């Protein structure tokens, strides 16, 4: 982690930058209310002023859900969400015209922006340095959502070493012809295999079509090494149950009716929709942590939505809190 020099294919210098002191937290997250008395408003959150625009614009017209409702949801879940985003570069996926509208990806933090938005400056192999925003607190979260971001896509590695992630994960995605029941079957197979290796694992719905399974690891292996392990694991899953699982990377070659155990999302610079992210789907579903017992009983993507996830969090807390802990992490190197 002390390496110096220009970026290469496997090494990317990075630095966290901030031009303003972080204020002491004000009102507790969850008690913050987004005003709706005007389309454009300025709110004060944790000592910072945040300008919000078009808060009454419909983002899900068929549900009557506005951009202000989306902002309110993220304010309500922020105390559980923000620890999972802290110190990580954020890729912005912007939907300026709502969930059914066109979107575009943006990596570089737009200007002008508030001086208190922290940046993660990452040098790429081309020599290009990209200043990604970091969501460290409620004001930064509101600022990002106000840009039209519906879901959040943070890096797997923290900004002080973007080549060494904190977790290994598998994106379980149904190939055409496979239903969500097949995804759940695959998730339980993945859990069984990870358990046999002594790897603690945690699941969440993607909020789209599948399930994410994460393994917290001791920071050390490079992103390439994590990707290599994930690829071999996925291929073993395919060999174990080829009538259910595929690890085929090329879309055209994937057999119908299977579930893809996608290892390639572990590649450097890739992202997945974060925990508690709302997805731009018809019922405003949320990528939500679930227990393995819930998956065994059977759940549906639409069981977890913008309108009911805050209450679930207040009742159960953050089921993925272990991913933030220093203990209970897997030393992946012993499997190389």
C-alpha positions in Angstrom: 0.0 0.0 0.0 3.0 2.3 0.2 3.9 1.9 -3.5 4.6 5.1 -5.4 4.9 5.9 -9.1 2.6 6.4 -12.1 -0.5 4.4 -12.7 -0.2 1.0 -14.5 -2.7 -1.6 -15.4 -2.6 -3.0 -11.8 -1.7 0.0 -9.8 -3.7 3.2 -9.5 -2.5 6.1 -7.2 -5.4 7.7 -5.5 -6.0 10.5 -2.9 -8.9 11.8 -0.9 -9.3 15.5 -1.2 -11.4 17.9 0.8 -11.4 21.7 0.9 -13.7 22.2 3.9 -13.8 20.9 7.5 -16.5 18.3 8.2 -19.0 19.9 10.6 -20.4 18.2 13.7 -23.6 16.3 12.9 -26.8 18.2 13.6 -30.3 16.6 13.6 -30.3 12.8 13.7 -30.7 11.1 10.3 -34.3 10.0 9.9 -35.8 13.2 11.4 -34.9 15.3 8.4 -37.8 16.5 6.2 -37.6 17.6 2.6 -39.8 20.7 2.1 -42.3 20.5 -0.8 -43.7 24.1 -0.8 -41.6 25.0 -3.8 -39.9 23.2 -6.7 -36.5 24.6 -5.8 -35.5 24.8 -2.1 -32.4 25.2 0.0 -32.2 22.9 3.0 -29.8 22.9 5.9 -28.4 19.4 6.8 -25.8 18.9 9.5 -24.7 22.5 9.3 -24.5 22.6 5.5 -26.8 24.3 3.0 -27.9 22.0 0.1 -29.8 23.4 -2.9 -32.4 20.9 -4.2 -34.1 21.4 -7.5 -37.4 20.1 -9.1 -38.4 18.4 -5.9 -42.0 18.1 -7.1 -41.1 16.5 -10.4 -42.6 13.1 -10.9 -39.9 10.4 -11.1 -42.5 7.5 -11.1 -45.6 9.1 -12.5 -47.7 5.9 -12.3 -47.0 5.7 -8.5 -47.1 9.4 -7.9 -43.5 9.3 -6.6 -41.6 12.6 -6.9 -37.9 13.5 -6.8 -38.7 14.9 -3.4 -40.0 11.5 -2.2 -36.7 9.9 -3.5 -34.7 12.5 -1.5 -36.8 11.9 1.6 -36.3 8.1 1.3 -32.5 8.5 1.2 -32.6 10.9 4.1 -34.7 8.4 6.1 -32.2 5.5 5.5 -29.0 7.6 5.5 -27.8 6.5 9.0 -27.7 2.9 7.8 -26.6 3.6 4.2 -23.8 6.1 4.6 -21.3 3.8 6.5 -21.4 1.6 3.4 -20.4 4.5 1.2 -17.8 6.2 3.3 -14.4 6.8 1.8 -15.4 5.3 -1.5 -15.5 6.8 -5.0 -19.0 7.1 -6.4 -20.0 6.6 -10.0 -23.0 8.7 -10.8 -25.8 7.2 -12.8 -28.1 10.1 -13.6 -31.8 9.9 -14.5 -32.7 13.6 -15.1 -36.2 12.7 -16.4 -37.1 10.0 -13.8 -37.0 6.3 -13.6 -38.4 5.6 -17.0 -36.3 8.2 -18.8 -32.9 8.0 -20.4 -29.8 7.9 -18.1 -26.1 8.5 -18.4 -23.1 7.6 -16.4 -20.8 10.3 -14.9 -17.5 9.7 -13.1 -16.1 13.1 -12.6 -17.7 15.3 -10.0 -19.5 18.1 -11.8 -18.6 21.8 -11.4 -19.7 24.1 -9.9 -20.3 22.0 -6.7 -20.2 22.8 -3.0 -16.8 23.2 -1.5 -17.5 20.5 1.1 -18.0 17.7 -1.4 -15.0 15.4 -0.8 -13.3 13.9 -3.8 -11.4 10.7 -4.5 -8.8 11.5 -7.2 -7.9 8.3 -9.1 -5.1 8.1 -11.7 -5.9 5.7 -14.5 -3.4 3.7 -16.6 -3.8 6.3 -19.4 -2.4 9.0 -17.0 -5.9 10.6 -16.8 -6.9 11.6 -13.2 -10.6 11.5 -12.4 -12.1 13.2 -9.4 -15.0 11.1 -8.2 -17.3 12.4 -5.5 -17.5 10.7 -2.1 -20.6 10.5 0.0 -19.4 11.0 3.5 -22.5 12.5 5.1 -26.2 13.5 4.6 -25.5 16.7 2.8 -23.3 14.9 0.2 -25.9 12.2 -0.2 -28.7 14.7 -0.9 -26.4 16.5 -3.3 -25.8 13.3 -5.3 -29.4 12.3 -5.3 -30.4 15.8 -6.4 -28.2 15.3 -9.6 -30.8 12.7 -10.6 -29.1 9.6 -9.3 -31.7 7.0 -8.4 -29.4 4.2 -7.4 -25.9 4.5 -5.9 -22.8 2.9 -7.3 -19.7 3.1 -5.1 -16.3 1.4 -5.5 -15.5 -1.8 -3.8 -12.2 -0.4 -2.5 -11.7 2.6 -0.3 -10.0 5.7 -1.6 -6.7 5.3 0.2 -6.0 2.2 -1.9 -8.4 1.7 -4.8 -6.7 -1.5 -5.9 -7.5 -3.5 -2.7 -11.2 -4.2 -2.1 -13.0 -4.9 1.2 -15.2 -7.7 -0.2 -15.6 -10.4 -2.8 -19.1 -10.7 -4.4 -21.2 -12.6 -6.8 -24.0 -11.0 -8.9 -26.6 -13.7 -9.6 -28.5 -12.7 -12.7 -31.1 -14.8 -14.5 -30.5 -15.6 -18.2 -33.7 -15.4 -20.3 -35.9 -18.4 -19.4 -34.9 -18.5 -15.8 -37.3 -17.1 -13.1 -36.5 -15.6 -9.7 -37.0 -19.0 -8.1 -34.0 -20.2 -10.0 -32.0 -17.3 -8.7 -32.9 -18.1 -5.2 -31.9 -21.8 -5.8 -28.6 -20.5 -7.1 -28.1 -18.2 -4.1 -28.5 -21.1 -1.7 -26.0 -23.2 -3.7 -23.5 -20.3 -3.6 -24.0 -20.0 0.2 -23.5 -23.7 0.7 -20.2 -23.6 -1.2 -19.0 -20.5 0.6 -19.9 -22.0 3.9 -17.9 -25.1 3.1 -14.9 -22.9 2.6 -15.4 -21.1 5.9 -16.4 -17.9 4.2 -19.0 -15.8 5.9 -21.5 -14.5 3.4 -24.4 -12.1 3.1 -27.2 -11.7 0.6 -29.3 -8.8 -0.7 -31.8 -8.5 -3.5 -30.5 -6.5 -6.4 -33.8 -4.6 -6.7 -33.7 -5.5 -10.4 -33.8 -9.2 -11.3 -31.3 -11.0 -9.1 -29.4 -11.5 -5.8 -26.0 -10.2 -4.7 -23.9 -12.4 -2.4 -21.0 -10.6 -0.6 -18.1 -12.0 1.4 -16.2 -9.5 3.6 -12.5 -10.0 3.2 -9.4 -8.8 5.0 -7.9 -6.0 2.9 -4.8 -7.2 1.1 -5.4 -9.0 -2.2 -5.6 -6.8 -5.3 -8.8 -6.4 -7.2 -7.3 -8.6 -10.0 -6.6 -11.4 -7.4 -10.2 -11.1 -6.1 -11.5 -11.3 -9.6 -9.4 -14.4 -10.4 -10.7 -16.2 -7.3 -14.3 -15.2 -8.1 -13.9 -16.5 -11.7 -12.6 -19.9 -10.5 -15.4 -20.1 -7.9 -18.1 -19.3 -10.5 -16.7 -22.0 -12.9 -16.8 -24.6 -10.1 -20.5 -23.6 -9.4 -21.2 -24.2 -13.1 -19.4 -27.6 -13.1 -21.3 -28.6 -10.0 -24.8 -27.8 -11.4 -24.6 -27.1 -15.1 -28.4 -27.4 -15.5 -28.8 -24.4 -13.1 -25.7 -22.3 -13.3 -23.6 -20.6 -16.0 -20.4 -18.7 -15.7 -20.2 -17.9 -19.4 -19.1 -14.3 -19.9 -20.3 -13.9 -23.5 -24.0 -13.1 -23.6 -24.6 -15.0 -26.9 -23.1 -18.2 -25.5 -25.1 -18.3 -22.2 -27.5 -21.2 -22.1 -31.2 -20.2 -21.6 -32.9 -20.9 -18.4 -29.7 -20.7 -16.3 -28.6 -18.2 -13.7 -25.3 -16.4 -14.4 -22.9 -16.3 -11.4 -21.3 -13.1 -12.6 -17.7 -12.9 -11.4 -16.7 -10.2 -13.8 -18.2 -7.4 -11.7 -15.2 -8.0 -9.4 -13.0 -6.4 -12.1 -11.2 -3.1 -11.2 -13.4 0.0 -11.7 -16.7 -1.9 -11.9 -19.5 -1.2 -9.5 -22.8 -2.7 -8.4 -25.9 -0.9 -7.1 -25.3 -0.3 -3.4 -27.1 -1.6 -0.4 -30.5 0.3 0.1 -30.4 1.7 -3.4 -33.7 2.4 -5.1 -33.8 0.9 -8.6 -35.4 2.6 -11.6 -38.1 -0.1 -12.0 -41.9 0.2 -12.1 -42.6 -0.3 -8.3 -39.5 1.5 -7.0 -37.9 -1.6 -5.5 -34.9 -1.3 -3.2 -31.7 -3.4 -3.1 -32.3 -4.9 0.3 -30.3 -7.2 2.7 -32.2 -10.4 3.5 -31.5 -13.3 5.8 -30.8 -16.7 4.4 -34.0 -17.9 6.1 -36.0 -15.4 4.1 -34.4 -16.7 0.9 -35.1 -20.3 1.9 -38.8 -19.4 2.5 -38.9 -17.4 -0.7 -39.0 -13.7 -1.4 -39.8 -11.5 -4.4 -37.9 -8.4 -5.7 -41.1 -6.3 -5.2 -41.3 -7.3 -1.5 -38.8 -4.5 -0.7 -39.7 -1.1 -1.9 -39.1 2.6 -1.3 -42.3 2.7 0.7 -41.6 -0.1 3.2 -37.8 -0.4 3.5 -37.3 2.4 6.0 -39.8 0.7 8.4 -37.9 -2.6 7.9 -34.7 -0.9 8.8 -36.2 0.6 11.9 -37.4 -2.8 13.0 -34.4 -5.0 12.0 -31.5 -2.6 11.7 -28.8 -3.1 9.2 -28.4 -6.8 8.4 -25.2 -6.0 6.5 -23.5 -4.3 9.5 -21.0 -7.2 9.6 -19.6 -6.0 6.3 -18.4 -2.9 8.1 -16.7 -4.8 11.0 -13.0 -5.4 11.3 -13.6 -8.9 12.7 -15.1 -11.8 10.9 -13.4 -11.1 7.6 -12.0 -13.8 5.3 -8.2 -14.0 4.6 -8.6 -14.7 0.9 -4.9 -15.2 0.3 -5.1 -18.7 1.9 -7.1 -19.8 -1.1 -4.6 -18.7 -3.8 
